[in-house]
Amino acid sequence: MKKRRVARSKDPHRDREAVRYEHPIASREFILQTLAEAGVPLADRELARRLEIGADESDAFERRIAAMERDGQILRNRKGAILVATKLDLVTGRVEGHPDGYGFVIPEKGEDLFLGPREMRKVLHGDRVIARESGVDRRGRKEAAIVEVVERANSLPYGLAAYAFTSSGATATAIGDSIQSGMVGVNSVAISTPETPFGGIKESGYGSEGGIEGLQAYMNTKFISQA
């Protein structure tokens, strides 16, 4: 434990993490700093070793890495190693589509990047993406190429059912928490049984059938205030 406390002392945001969490781990900023100092992509195990993540912290560490990947702070290469998105001169932002077929990446910082019709076929309006500047168009606008869509499911106007399959417990938890859908099956397609609610959100409907939730439409709520 003493060695681990020494590693935590290098984290510039360790006090903030200690206030937020009962069992704090390395902050996002410290993880990014460690990756930047490495200069090369790191496997999960190697990154955990450099941060001196203990066995009792592995689940929390996996969840933090999954969240950082989802938010576009880090990427994985084809071998699955982790690297900092900014080290590749990548930009994270939201897609803003135009009715004429083109669009823009609206970054969190910096100027907008133009997306031609070909790139727009890969994304939807409102998607959160990681893009790379690819050149300049005829009108002098900076163009971008889509590298990764980091948030797509919740951009859809529908939300009846969603399915995902993963061997990562952290990914499974993140999927269940973040996907906007009435029913979510993780590593399973069995999402509808008589005792559970069946229903969607957004354009997929309102309310549920089945389960206790399905009875609510047939019940009257009465409020009585007596002095």
DAZIJO-V988679 format. One record per backbone hydrogen bond with DSSP energy under -0.5 kcal/mol. CO is the residue of the C=O (numbers start at 1). NH is the residue of the N-H. E is the energy in kcal/mol with one decimal. If there is no record, write none. Layout:
BEGIN
CO|NH|E / CO|NH|E
END
This chain:
BEGIN
1|5|-2.1 / 2|6|-1.6 / 3|7|-1.8 / 4|8|-2.3 / 5|9|-1.5 / 7|10|-1.3 / 8|11|-1.6 / 10|12|-0.6 / 11|14|-1.6 / 13|17|-2.1 / 14|18|-2.1 / 15|19|-1.5 / 16|20|-1.9 / 17|21|-2.5 / 21|24|-0.6 / 27|31|-2.1 / 28|32|-2.6 / 29|33|-2.3 / 30|34|-2.3 / 31|35|-2.2 / 32|36|-2.5 / 33|37|-2.5 / 34|38|-1.6 / 35|39|-1.5 / 42|82|-3.5 / 43|47|-2.7 / 44|48|-2.6 / 45|49|-2.0 / 46|50|-2.4 / 47|51|-1.8 / 48|53|-2.7 / 49|52|-0.9 / 54|57|-1.6 / 55|58|-0.9 / 57|61|-2.5 / 58|62|-2.5 / 59|63|-2.2 / 60|64|-2.1 / 61|65|-2.4 / 62|66|-2.4 / 63|67|-2.1 / 64|68|-2.4 / 65|69|-2.3 / 66|70|-2.3 / 67|71|-2.0 / 68|73|-2.3 / 68|74|-1.0 / 69|72|-1.1 / 73|85|-1.8 / 75|83|-2.5 / 77|80|-2.0 / 81|77|-2.0 / 82|42|-2.4 / 83|75|-2.7 / 84|87|-0.9 / 85|88|-1.5 / 85|90|-1.3 / 86|89|-1.6 / 89|133|-0.6 / 91|131|-3.0 / 92|108|-1.5 / 93|129|-3.0 / 94|106|-3.5 / 95|97|-0.6 / 95|126|-2.8 / 96|104|-1.8 / 98|101|-2.3 / 102|98|-2.6 / 103|115|-3.2 / 104|96|-2.9 / 104|106|-0.6 / 105|107|-1.0 / 105|113|-2.0 / 106|94|-2.0 / 113|105|-2.8 / 114|116|-0.5 / 114|144|-2.3 / 115|103|-2.4 / 116|120|-2.1 / 117|121|-1.0 / 118|121|-0.5 / 119|122|-1.6 / 120|123|-1.0 / 124|127|-2.3 / 127|95|-2.6 / 127|129|-0.6 / 128|150|-2.0 / 128|151|-1.6 / 129|93|-2.2 / 130|147|-2.9 / 130|148|-2.0 / 131|91|-3.0 / 132|145|-2.6 / 135|143|-3.0 / 137|140|-2.0 / 141|137|-2.6 / 142|114|-3.6 / 143|134|-2.3 / 143|135|-0.9 / 145|132|-2.6 / 148|130|-3.1 / 148|150|-0.7 / 151|128|-2.0 / 152|155|-2.3 / 152|156|-0.6 / 153|156|-1.2 / 157|203|-2.5 / 159|182|-2.5 / 159|201|-1.3 / 160|183|-1.1 / 162|185|-3.0 / 164|187|-3.4 / 167|169|-0.5 / 168|172|-2.2 / 169|173|-2.1 / 170|174|-2.3 / 171|175|-2.6 / 172|176|-2.3 / 173|177|-2.0 / 174|178|-2.1 / 175|179|-2.2 / 179|181|-1.2 / 183|162|-1.8 / 184|186|-0.6 / 185|164|-2.2 / 185|187|-0.6 / 189|191|-1.4 / 191|193|-0.5 / 193|196|-1.8 / 194|211|-1.7 / 197|199|-0.5 / 198|209|-3.0 / 201|159|-0.6 / 201|204|-2.1 / 202|205|-1.2 / 209|198|-3.5 / 210|214|-1.3 / 211|214|-0.7 / 212|215|-1.5 / 212|216|-0.6 / 213|216|-0.9 / 215|218|-1.6 / 216|219|-1.4 / 220|222|-0.5 / 222|224|-0.5 / 224|226|-0.6
END
